[in-house]
Amino acid sequence: MENFSNIISKIDGIVWGIPTMVLILATGLIMTIAAKGIQFTKLGRAFKGIFKKNEGQGELSGFAALCTALSATIGTGNIVGVGTAIAAGGPGALFWMWIAAILGTATKYAECMLAIKYREVKPDGHILGGPFYTIEKGMGKSWKPLAILFAVFGALAGLLGIGTMTQVNGITDAVNMAFSNSGTAFTFAGNSYSWATVIGGIIVTLCAALVIIGGLKRISKVAEKIVPAMAIVYVFLGLSVIIMNFTDIPAAFALIFKSAFGWKAVAGGAAGWVMKQVLDSMQKGIARGIFSNEAGLGSAPIAAAPVQTNEPVEQGLVNMTGTVIDTLIVCTMTGLAIVLAMTNADFFAQYQENGWKGVQLTANALSWDLGGDGVSIKFLLMLCLAFFAFTTILGWDYYSEKCLEYVTGGKMSVVMVYRILYIFAIAIGPYFTVTTVFDIADIFNGLMAIPNCISLIVLAAVVAKETKAYFDKYPKLQ
């Protein structure tokens, strides 16, 4: 198992090398220029548009589409992913998350807008859209192999990474932490697994199997109810941390910026320029940021495509708020809670001694920041993570099936086989290490992002033209 983890880690390092990071950041910068800084100038308008009644051809309201997209983004990335990023890349990883999210907001706008512009209405009336049709229709038929490549990577990302194993692994890790005295169920390859892990994994697998057969409308109904409520609970928890530790916030930001640019604090208070730390912070921050908000990944456009609208720009605005909510609000809450705790020498010593990462780091940081025995915090965190991750499992099944529909021409026999494999991947997810499942997810996320970002750069002129035409037509929110 250790050799397998090492191999996966090396592949992850290759996929998320400097070229991929430059491509993603460059895409965000180009989209920012093409849309004239839309994430800054039109953000208020975008939030107002969330609850606007949609009119036009489509299957879902704009709010339902946003919640479906959020159901797939607000998950383990916000709680476990931030913890793994800071553990691996230092507090500076949070800074690079912010940079990726600020630029990624424009990317999310562009990819969702284009998905609606180039969507396909099938003979039976249902709508299919996403980067595969953006590539095929926007760039031309000769680019279809790139579209197929994206769809294949999308299906694999759902099956082997972001949609299944990382989510259930995060849930069972939190359950195991909350019920730490559940006893050992079995031992395999030198690793022991508790009854909490086993039972939690079985429950999640069964629930996912029951809901997945319900389709998009079922998923959107679940998402509309659960995601906003749990996000409010988690944000309230994060705000409590900030308020109770307000005087330590300057020190936390200082640590974030120092770490982001190579000033790494070590035992005894010494500091030095460490280029490797800068690259680690960038890699983990950008990778986990993309894992969390999926800007540039090409998944959110699949949910946006069926929206009831005749104005692609309108829904692009709505969907770009997802990146703000997911990373600039929810992930920042988690990151600040961890870094605030790290500014305390006693906590930092415990962190180094125990090697906390993922949900363990987040839970212990929240408990430290808020005081008390930590039991109630860990239980509340388990509930938030369980609901966040479960809706992500459902959302990514939808994305993956739409990718398969494009590749196979809608063959339901293939989709049914995929659903079985998807459930199986959920079932085995609890038995991998948190580092391994996140590395696997990062690999397929990066592979998905490459063809999607290429298409956005090529179609930057279309983004600029569509954006200008819409705001010339509707200078004020209708």
N, C-alpha and C positions, 0 to 999 in steps of 0.2 A: 504493500500500500504506500509505503514511504517513497519507493522508486517512482510509482505512478504519480504521486503528488509532485515530485521533483520535475518530472517530464512535463506535466501540465503547467507548472510554474515557469519553466523555460519557454514553452510555447506562448504563454501569456505575455512574457517579456518581449518576445519577437513581434507578436500581433500589436501590442500596445507600445511599440517603439516610437522613436521621435517622428517618423513619417506619418503615422496614424494620428498622433497628437496634433501635429502641425496641420494635417488635413481637416480635422474637426474644428480646431480653433480658426483656421482660415475660412472655412465654410461659414461659421458664425459671423466673422468679420465682414465677409462679402455680402451675406444676407442683411447685415445691419446697414451697410452702405446702400444696397439695392432698395431696401425698404425705408431708407432715410431715418434710421434710428427709431424704428417703430416701437421697440420695447421701452423707449424712454418717452416718446412724444404721444403715444396713443394707449398707454397702459390703463389709464383711467377709463377711457372709452371701452377698452377690451373688457374690463370688469363689469361695466354697466351692461354690456351686451350678453353676459352670461345668462341672464334671466329674461332676455327678450324673447317674445313668442316668435317661433320660426314659421316662415311661409315659403312654399316652394316644393320642388320635387325632392323626395327622400323618405327615409324610414324612421329616423330618430330626431328628437329635439336637440338643439345645440347643448342644452344643459345635460341631457342624458349622454350625449357623445363625450362631453368633457368628463363626466363622472366615470364613464366606461374607460376612458384614457387614464384618469386618475386612479381607478381601481387597479390598473396594471402598473402604475408608477409608484404610488404610495404603498410601500411594502417593506421588505427587509432592507432595501437600500437605504431607507431613512433612519433605521435603528441599528441594524447589524452592519450594513455597508459602511456607514460613517465610522463606526467603531473599528472595522477592519482597515479602513483607509488611514485613520489616524495611528493605529497600531503599527502599520507597515510603513507609512510615509511621514509620520510625525504630524504635529498640529498644523503644519503648513499645507497639508492636503486639503484642509477646509478652505483655504484661500483659493486654491486652484479649482475647487468645486464652484466657488462663487464666480470666478472668471468664466469657467465653462458654462455656467448657468446664465450669466448676463448675455454672453454671445449666443448661447443656445436658445434663448427666448426668441430671438429673431429667426433662428433656424427652425424652431418649432412652428412659428407663424408661416414661414415659407413652405415647409413640407406639407403642412395641413391644407393650406390654400391651394397648392398645386394638386393635391390628391382629389379635391372636389372639382377642380377645373378639368382634370383628365379622367374622372371616374367613368365607369361603364355601367349602363343600365341593361341588365340581362332580360331575355325574352319573357321570363316569368315576373318581371317587375322589380326584383331585388337588385340592389346596387353593390358593386364591388369596386374598390379603389384603394390606392396606396402607391408606394414608390414603384411597384412593378408596372403599373399603368402610366405613372408619371414618366418613367424611363421609356416605355414602349411608344406612347403617344407623343410625349413632349420632345424626346430626342430622336424618335424615328424607329421604324421596324428593324433597321440594321443593328440597333442596340438591344434587341430583345434578349440575347444571351446574358447581358448584364442584369436585365430584369429578372430572368429565371434564377440567376445566381443569388440575387437579393432574396427572392422568395424561398429558395432552398435554405439559405442561411437563417432566414426568419423562422422557418419551421424547426430547424435544429436548435435555434436559440430557445424557443419555447419548450422543446422536448428535453434538452439536456442542460439547460442553464437557468436563465432568468425566470422562466415560467414554472418550473417544477422543483428541482432539487434545492436551489437556494432558498426558496420560500418555505418549503416544508422543513428544511434543515433549521431555518431560523425559528420557526414555530416550536419545534420539538426541543431545540436548545433552550428556549425561554421556558417551556413547560418543565423541562428537567431542572432548570435553575429554581423555579418556583416550588417544585416538589422534590427537593434535593435528597430527601430520605426515602425515596420510593423503592430502593433496593436494586440489585443487579439482576437483569433478566437473562442475559447471556454474554459470553465473551467470544470475540472473533478477531483473528489476526492480531492478537495482543491488545485489542481495544474492548473495553467493557461498556455495555449499553444498559441503561436503567429501564425499569418498567414504565416510568414516565415517558421516556423516549419512544418505546415500543407502542404503548397505548395511544399516545398523542399522534404518532405517525399513522396508525390504523384509522383513527377517527378522522383525521384530515383526508386521508385517501378515500374513505367511504363517502364522506360529505362531498368531496370534489367529484367523485364518480356520479353521484346523484344529480348534482347541479349542472355538470358539463353537458348532459344530454338535453338541457333546456334551451340552448341556443342563445343568441344575442339578446333578445328581449328579456329573458330570464336574468341574464347577467347584468343588464343595465338596471333592472328593477332592484336587484340585490345591491348593486353599487350605489345607486341613488340614496338608499337608506343608510347603508353602513359607512361608506367612506366619509361623508361630511361629518357625521356624528363622532367617529373615532378620531378624525383629524382635529376636531375642536377639543376633544379630551386631551390629546397629546400636546397640542399647542398650549393649552392651559397649563399642563405639567411643565412645559418648557419655559413659559412666561414666569411661573412660580420660581423656577431656578434663577432666572435672570433678576427678578425683583429681590429675592433673598440674598443674592450675591452681587448686588449692583456695584459695590465699591471695588470688586475684584475684576470687573469687566475690562478696564484699561490694561491690566496685566495680562489678561487672556488674549486680547487683540495683539499686544506686543509679542507674545509667544507665538501666535499664529504667523505674523509677518516675518519674524526672525527665522522661524522654521522654514517658511516658504522660500526664502532667499538664501538659505544655507547656514544661518547662525544657529547651530544645534546646541541646546543646553545639555550639559553632561554633569555627572556627579561632581560635587565640589564647586559648582557654579562656573566652571570654565566654559568657553565658547570658541568655536572655530569655523572657518569656511569649509563646508563639506559639499562638494559638487554632486556627489552621489545622492546626498539627501535631497537636493533640489530636484533631481530627476525622479527620485522615488516619490517625492511629494507631488510632482506634476503628474506622474503616471497614475498613482493611486487616486489622487484627487479628481483628475479628469475622467478616469475609467469609472470610478464609483459615482461621480456626478452623472455620467451618461447612463450608468446602471439605474440610478434613481429616477432621473427626470426623462430619460430616453430621447432627449433632443438630439436630432441628427441620426438617431437609430432607425427611424422609418416606421415605427410601430404605431404611434399616435395617429398618423394620417389614415391608417386602415380603419380606425374607429371614427375618424372625422368624415370619411367619404360618404357614408349613408345619411348625413344630416339633411333635414328638410330646409334647404336653402337654394336660392339661385344666385347667391353672392358668395363666391369662394373666399374673398377677403374677410367677409364678416365672420365666418367660422374660424378662419385662420387667427383672427384677433382673439376669439374666445379660447381657442386651444393653447395659445401662447401663455395664457395665465396659468396653465398647468405647471409650467416650469418654475414660475415665480412661487406658486403655492408649495410645490414639491421640494425644491432645493433651497431657494432663498428664504423660505419660512421654516418648513418642517425640518429639513436637514440642518439648517443653521441652529435651530433649537437643540438638536442632538449634539452637534459639534461644539457649541458653546458650553453645554453642560459638561462635556468631557474635558475640554480645555480648561474650564474654570476649576475643575477638580485637580487637573494636572499642575496648576499653579501652586498647589499646596504640596510642600515637600514630603509630608507623611503619606499622602495619597500616592504621589509619584513613586515613592519607594515601594509601596505595596503593589502598584501597577507593574513595576519592573520585576519584582520578586515573583509575582504570580503569573506573569505573562498574559494578562487579560487581553482579550480581543473580542470583536463582534458584540453580541448582546451582553456578554459578561462585563465588558468594559463600559458599555452604555449604562447598564443597570447599576453597577457599582458607583459610577460617576454621579448618576442621579441621586442615589441613596446618600452619597457623601454630601452632595450639594444641599439636599433638603433635610438631612439629619434623620434621626430615628434609627430603628433597627434594620430598615431596608426591606423588610418582608412585604409590606403593603405596596411599596414602589415596584418591587419585582413582580408582584401579582398583577398590578395594573399594567405594567409594561408587557407582560405576557398576553393580556387581553387585547391591548392595542396591536401588538405584533401579530397575534393570531388572526384578527379581522383584516388588518392591512394585507398580510401575506396571502390569506385565503382568497380575497378578491383579486389579487394579482395573479394567482393561479388560474382563476376563471377568465380574466381578461386576456392573458397570454394564450390560453387555449383558443379563444376567438381569433386572435391575430394569426396564430399558426395555421388554423383551418382555412383562413382566407388566403394565406400564402399557398397552401396546398391546392385550394380551388383554382388559383391562377395557373399553377404548374400542371395540374392534371385535367384542367377543363371541367372541373366540378364533379369528378367521380367520387360518389359517396362511399364506395367500397374502400377506397384508399383512406378517406377521412375516418371511417369507422376503425380501421386498423391503427391509424395514428392515435385515435382516442384511447385505445387499449394500451398502446405503448406509453402514452402520456400519463395515464393512471399508474402504470408500472413504474415510471420514473419518479412519480410522487412517492410511491411506496418504498423505494430504495433510498430516497434522498436523505433521510435522517442518519444513515449509516456512513456518510462521508464526512470528512473534516470540513469546518467552515471555510478554511483557506482554500481547499480544493474546489468546493462547489462554486465559490466566488471566482476563482481563476478560470474555471470552465465557462462560467457565464460571461466573464470579461472577453474571453476568446471569441465567442460567437457574437457578442455585442459589437466588437471591433470589426469582425468580418461583415456583419450587417451594415454597419455605418459606412464602410468604404464605398460600395456602389451607390448608396443613397446620397452621400455627400458629393460624389462625382456628378450625379444628376443635378443636384441643386446648384452647383457651381456653373455647369453648362447652361442651366435655365435661369441664371441670375437676371438676364435681361427681361425675361417673361415676368419674373417676380416684380421687378421695378415697374414694368408697364401696367400690370394688373393692379398693383397698389396705387399708382398715380391715378388711373382711370376711376377707381372706386372712390377715392377721396375727393376727386374733382366732381364726381356725381353726387356724393353725399358728404358735403363738408361738415355737417353736424349729424350727431347720432339720431336716427329716426325713432 
